[in-house]
Amino acid sequence: MFMYVFSIFLIIASNVLYNICQKSTPKSVNPFTSLLVTYLTATLLTVIAFKFNKTDKGFLDSLKELNWTSFVLGISIVGLELGYLMAYRAGWNISVGSLVANIFLAILLIPIGILFFKEGFEFNKILGVAFCFLGLLLINKR
């Protein structure tokens, strides 16, 4: 139960920091310089964390077990980082940009969850999606 709650808390806390940092990145900075420093920092943190994560497999053994997902995840992370940075530079408010993106994300993941991961989708979830669409309309109304 601890990991169930802690993992969501970590996502929320990290997302808050993430969006504050993206919104606060100077507009004059080359976005790819910002991404490079971000990924170097993440690499250093990951190397340190790897040293403390004791498993029966070493780095090379784990590397052999990887598939396409790690490479595609790397591509998607660059897209996410660049997308948020450009959205905030284009004028999206921090209180709205992430909300709009995440509502659309959640809605797009519904058919993926149903078709590829055999997840259920009951009536109350359909109602929730309807409220999401209503929320998108209300939040973007001028």
C-alpha positions in Angstrom: 0.0 0.0 0.0 2.9 2.4 0.8 4.3 2.1 -2.7 0.8 2.5 -4.2 0.4 5.9 -2.5 4.1 7.0 -2.6 4.4 6.5 -6.3 1.5 8.8 -7.1 2.8 11.4 -4.6 6.2 11.2 -6.3 4.6 11.8 -9.7 2.6 14.7 -8.4 5.5 16.4 -6.6 7.8 15.8 -9.6 5.2 17.2 -12.0 4.8 20.3 -9.9 8.6 20.9 -9.9 8.8 20.0 -13.6 6.2 22.6 -14.7 7.6 25.3 -12.5 11.1 24.7 -13.9 9.8 24.6 -17.5 7.8 27.8 -17.1 10.8 29.5 -15.4 13.4 28.5 -18.0 14.7 31.8 -19.5 13.2 32.4 -23.0 16.6 33.5 -24.3 18.2 30.1 -23.6 18.5 27.7 -26.5 16.0 24.9 -25.7 18.5 22.2 -26.6 21.1 23.6 -24.3 18.5 23.5 -21.5 17.6 19.9 -22.5 21.3 18.8 -22.5 21.9 20.2 -19.0 18.6 18.6 -17.9 19.6 15.2 -19.2 23.2 15.4 -17.9 21.7 16.1 -14.4 19.3 13.2 -14.8 22.1 10.9 -16.0 24.3 11.8 -13.0 21.4 11.2 -10.6 20.5 7.9 -12.3 24.2 6.7 -12.0 24.2 7.6 -8.3 20.8 5.9 -7.7 22.0 2.8 -9.7 24.9 2.4 -7.2 22.4 2.2 -4.3 19.9 -0.1 -6.0 21.1 -3.5 -5.0 19.9 -6.4 -7.2 21.3 -9.7 -8.3 21.9 -8.2 -11.8 24.6 -5.9 -12.8 24.4 -3.1 -15.4 25.5 -5.2 -18.4 23.0 -8.0 -17.5 20.2 -5.5 -17.2 21.3 -3.9 -20.5 20.9 -7.2 -22.3 17.3 -7.4 -21.2 16.2 -4.1 -22.6 13.9 -3.9 -25.6 12.7 -1.1 -27.9 10.8 0.7 -25.1 13.8 2.4 -23.5 14.8 4.0 -26.8 11.2 5.1 -27.7 10.8 6.4 -24.2 13.9 8.5 -24.7 12.5 10.0 -27.9 9.1 10.7 -26.2 10.8 12.4 -23.2 12.6 14.8 -25.5 9.3 15.5 -27.2 7.6 16.1 -23.8 10.4 18.4 -22.6 10.6 20.4 -25.8 6.8 20.5 -26.1 6.2 21.9 -22.6 9.1 24.4 -23.0 7.7 25.6 -26.3 4.1 25.8 -24.9 5.2 28.0 -22.0 7.3 30.2 -24.3 4.2 30.5 -26.6 2.2 31.9 -23.7 0.4 29.0 -22.1 -0.3 29.7 -18.5 1.2 27.2 -16.0 -2.3 26.7 -14.5 -3.9 25.8 -17.8 -1.3 24.4 -20.2 -0.5 21.2 -18.2 -4.1 20.7 -17.4 -5.2 20.8 -21.0 -2.4 18.6 -22.1 -3.0 16.0 -19.4 -6.8 15.9 -20.0 -6.2 15.2 -23.7 -3.6 12.7 -22.7 -5.9 10.8 -20.4 -8.7 10.8 -23.0 -6.3 9.5 -25.7 -5.0 6.7 -23.4 -8.5 5.3 -22.8 -8.8 3.4 -26.1 -5.1 2.4 -25.8 -5.8 0.9 -22.3 -8.9 -0.9 -23.6 -7.5 -2.2 -26.9 -3.9 -3.1 -25.9 -4.0 -3.7 -22.2 -7.5 -5.1 -21.8 -8.5 -2.6 -19.2 -12.2 -2.1 -18.4 -14.1 1.0 -18.9 -17.4 1.4 -17.0 -20.2 3.9 -17.3 -18.8 6.1 -14.4 -15.6 6.5 -16.4 -17.5 7.5 -19.5 -19.2 10.1 -17.4 -15.8 11.3 -16.1 -14.6 11.7 -19.7 -17.7 13.8 -20.5 -16.8 16.1 -17.6 -13.2 16.3 -18.9 -14.5 17.5 -22.2 -16.8 20.0 -20.4 -13.9 21.2 -18.4 -11.8 21.7 -21.5 -14.6 23.8 -23.0 -15.0 25.9 -19.8 -11.3 26.3 -19.2 -10.5 27.5 -22.7 -13.6 29.7 -23.1 -12.7 33.3 -23.6 
